[in-house]
Amino acid sequence: MPHSARVRLTLLALVALLIPLAGCASDVAVRRITSPQAMAAGIPQGATQHRILVATTRAADPDPDILFSGERHPGLNFAEITVSVPPDHQTGETERVSRGLPDPAKHFVATAIRPVSSADAFEKAAAAGGKDDVLVFVHGYRNTFADALFRITQIVHDTGFQGTAILFSWASRGRALDYIYDRDSATAARDALEETLRLAEKARPRRIDIIAHSMGTWVTMEALRQLKIANDPTLGGRLGDVILASPDISADVFKAQMQRYGKPKTPFFVLLSRDDRALQVSQVLAGNKPRLGAYANDKEIAELGVVVVDLTEAGSSGINHTKFAQNPQLVTMLGARLRGGEKFQPDRNRLGDSLLSLGVGVGSVLESTARVIITTPQAVFQTALPQ
């Protein structure tokens, strides 16, 4: 086939894949995190409030209801935001307004916004709650600030996490065709994420767990690599679980990052799914090189010192890129992991026992034909997942 024909076919395939990714993210309504009416409405009966700390490389948006834009800021901006979850919230969903103004009785909405003036003030805010645990969430490609804020709130709410929640938000424009811009924004945010993790460490929690999604896993791995080079790979022994969900990283790049980092004392988690349509787009853009989040060889990745959780058969909606947060049973599994607080032991047998009991405990709730396949350097476990 002539080169020009191959190029045309590749572009057609890419457009076909991008169509389901394109949405109304440019609409002001879906970028809002609040409105004056929502602020004045009060908290509906049955709604739940969650305190989210924000560290972001986004520039401020001129619209205070949007708060942060998709443009880059040279340093970190900080905020403390209270988000209300509606009374009829369904596990795995982020109930959002599609047009008009958010209604606290029906939608996720910010009910209080407090700017945090400096890194020192942010550190004090992280310690102010007196919580033992910190959860840092790093969002992915094509996320507005509202997308990221409401996603971490949904994770905190649905998992029952009781510690201090920190959103690290880098400058994604929230548009499907801005993949390269987002990639550059993620790369530019590496030092800022490292700084955020160090600020969390200074708050002296018992442990710091990280959940990174999609392109956010690239930022996370680069920040962890930098911590290793600085001889502080575990944040003074406080680093807990690192969960890389649907990682939009070249498998080759991840191998190089892990070679520099070394086998972690607490195994990282890689949550992958081979039916992830967003990563199909990413693979085309990356010269058809496989992405970690859809990689075919679980064992090869596990040997790097990680636990691979294959979610291919787990149910989801849309493009299968957010299963870890949308599938109610997977959210239950994640919540058990975060609430339990215990780290996986380095002892090989205890690691396998912990994983097997975790999977069976969730999978035995209902009969199902769907499976979650868990691969460690030592063994492979399969468990049914309730539908």
ZIFENQUI-V113239 format. One line per field, one symbol per residue. phi: phi as a letter, one per 20 degrees, with the letter a starting at -180 (. if undefined). burial: b if it has 16 or more other C-alpha atoms within 10 Angstrom, else e. Layout:
phi->???
burial->???
This chain:
phi->.ggfffffffffffffffgfefbdfffggeefdabgfffefneffnfcdcececcbeeffefeffemceeeedfcedcbccededfgegdgnddfcfebmdfdgfccfbfdbccfdfbffffgfffeffmefdcddddfdfmdfffgffffffffgffemfdeeeceedeeeemcfedffgfffffffegfffgffffffffflffbcecdcclffffgffffffffffemcfdlmnefeedddelfecggffffffffffnfffdgfddecbfdffffffgfffemmefegfcfedfffffffocdededgeffacmdmdcggdefgffffffffffffmfeffffffffffffffffffffefcfaefcdddddfdbcdcbfdfe
burial->eeeeeeeeeeeeebeebbeebeeebeeebbbbbbbeebbeeebeeebbbbbbbbbbbbbbeeeebbbbbbbbbeebbbbbbbbbbbbebebbbbbbbeeebbbbbbbbbbbebeebeebeebbbbbbeeebbbbbbbbbbbbbbbbbbbbbbbbbbbbbbbbbbbbbbbbbbbbbbeebebbbebbbbbbbbbbbbbbbbbbbbbebbbbbbbbbbbbbbbbbbbbbbeeeebbbeebbbbbbbbbbbbbbeebbebbeebeeebbbbbbbbbbbbbbbbbbbbeeeeebbbbbbeebbbbbebbbbbbbbbbbbbeeebbbbbbbbbbbbbbbbbbbeeeebbeeeeeebbeebbebbeebbeeeeeebbbbbbbbeebbbbbbbe
